[in-house]
């Protein structure tokens, strides 16, 4: 029932976004509330290695970002593969050990190449919000197209991390296969 509810919630958010809920009408806070909900729901559409070590699923945020608080709210009682979700804020790339997902805000001052090198070596799924970052190698990138929030998914990056996205999720994305 919980999984069904997650699917309904995720697709409801996508329907609202795709039917003209204008980005201009949203405040930044609402935008980050929506992105936080998407990030949680993305965990349900990626096939994660169920035998990965530890009993926590860590979603990291590099640097300071308005998404941090909404993420804390969204995942309070949620799990991924029966692991409690923990939100962590990281100041440096070197601290990213044991992180499962990493949100890269558009305001980050850390070079993307440095973040991607660490993410690749640690098998961390990256989610960004900067134009062009999907093509540069982040696994998932939020983009605004015609004032609507959409996702780019870099299939090559997902494969290099040993991850696979569900077909349901991929149907709703802009696929990058470069």
C-alpha positions in Angstrom: 0.0 0.0 0.0 2.9 2.4 0.9 4.5 1.8 -2.5 1.2 2.4 -4.3 0.8 5.6 -2.4 4.3 6.7 -3.3 3.6 6.1 -7.0 0.3 8.0 -6.8 2.0 10.9 -5.1 4.9 11.0 -7.5 2.7 10.8 -10.6 0.4 13.4 -9.2 3.3 15.8 -8.8 4.4 15.1 -12.3 0.9 15.6 -13.7 0.6 19.0 -11.9 3.9 20.0 -13.3 3.2 18.9 -16.9 -0.2 20.6 -17.1 1.0 24.1 -16.7 1.6 24.8 -13.1 3.9 27.7 -14.0 7.3 28.0 -12.4 6.7 31.8 -12.2 3.8 31.3 -9.9 5.9 29.3 -7.5 8.0 30.8 -4.8 11.6 29.4 -4.5 10.4 27.6 -1.3 7.7 25.8 -3.2 10.1 24.9 -5.9 12.4 23.3 -3.4 9.5 21.6 -1.7 8.7 20.0 -5.0 12.3 19.1 -5.8 12.6 17.4 -2.4 9.5 15.4 -3.0 10.8 14.4 -6.4 14.2 13.4 -4.9 12.5 11.1 -2.4 10.3 9.6 -5.1 13.3 9.0 -7.4 14.6 6.6 -4.7 11.6 4.4 -5.5 12.3 4.3 -9.2 16.0 3.4 -9.1 17.0 -0.2 -8.6 19.4 0.0 -5.6 21.7 -2.8 -4.5 19.7 -4.2 -1.6 22.9 -5.7 0.0 24.8 -2.5 0.3 26.4 -2.1 3.7 24.9 -0.1 6.6 21.4 0.4 7.8 21.1 4.0 6.5 20.4 5.4 3.1 22.1 8.8 2.9 21.0 11.6 0.7 23.6 14.3 0.7 23.5 18.0 -0.2 26.8 19.6 -1.1 27.2 23.0 0.4 24.3 25.2 1.4 21.0 24.9 -0.4 17.3 25.8 0.2 16.5 22.1 -0.5 18.0 20.9 2.8 15.1 21.7 5.1 12.4 20.4 2.7 14.3 17.1 2.3 14.4 16.7 6.1 10.7 17.1 6.2 9.9 14.8 3.3 12.0 11.8 4.5 11.2 11.9 8.3 9.6 8.5 8.4 10.7 7.1 5.0 13.0 4.2 4.1 14.7 2.9 1.0 15.2 -0.9 0.9 14.3 -0.9 4.6 17.0 1.5 5.4 16.2 4.8 7.3 16.9 7.8 5.1 19.3 10.3 6.5 19.9 13.8 5.0 23.4 15.2 5.4 25.0 18.4 4.3 28.6 18.2 3.1 31.0 21.1 2.9 33.8 19.2 1.1 34.0 16.4 -1.5 36.2 14.3 0.7 33.4 13.7 3.2 31.1 12.0 0.8 31.9 8.4 1.8 28.8 6.2 2.4 26.5 8.7 0.6 24.0 7.1 -1.7 22.6 10.2 -3.5 24.0 13.6 -3.8 22.1 16.8 -4.6 24.3 19.4 -6.3 22.7 22.8 -6.0 23.2 25.4 -8.7 25.0 27.6 -6.2 27.8 25.1 -5.5 31.3 26.5 -5.7 32.9 23.0 -6.0 33.9 22.2 -9.6 31.5 19.6 -11.1 34.4 17.5 -12.4 35.7 17.1 -8.8 32.2 16.1 -7.6 31.6 13.6 -10.4 35.0 12.0 -9.9 34.2 11.3 -6.3 30.6 10.3 -7.0 31.8 7.8 -9.7 34.4 6.3 -7.4 31.9 6.0 -4.5 28.9 4.9 -6.7 26.9 7.9 -5.7 23.8 8.9 -7.7 24.1 12.6 -8.5 21.1 15.0 -8.9 21.8 18.5 -10.1 19.8 21.6 -11.1 22.2 23.4 -13.4 21.7 23.8 -17.1 24.0 21.4 -19.0 25.0 19.3 -16.0 23.1 16.2 -17.3 25.2 16.2 -20.4 28.3 16.8 -18.4 27.7 13.6 -16.3 25.2 14.0 -13.5 22.8 11.1 -13.4 19.7 13.2 -13.0 19.3 16.9 -13.7 16.3 19.2 -13.0 15.6 21.5 -15.9 13.0 24.1 -16.6 11.4 23.8 -20.0 8.6 26.2 -20.9 8.3 27.1 -17.2 7.8 23.4 -16.3 10.1 21.4 -14.1 11.4 18.3 -15.9 14.2 15.7 -15.4 17.1 14.8 -17.6 18.5 11.3 -17.0 22.0 10.4 -18.2 21.7 6.7 -19.0 25.5 6.3 -19.4 26.1 7.7 -15.9 23.5 5.5 -14.4 25.1 2.4 -16.1 28.5 3.4 -14.9 27.2 3.5 -11.3 25.7 0.1 -11.7 22.2 1.5 -11.4 19.0 1.2 -13.5 15.9 3.3 -13.5 12.4 1.9 -13.9 10.8 2.1 -17.3 7.9 4.1 -15.7 10.3 6.8 -14.5 12.2 6.9 -17.8 9.0 7.6 -19.7 8.7 10.9 -17.9 12.2 12.1 -18.4 14.4 13.6 -21.1 16.9 10.8 -21.8 20.6 11.7 -22.4 22.4 8.8 -24.1 25.7 10.5 -24.8 
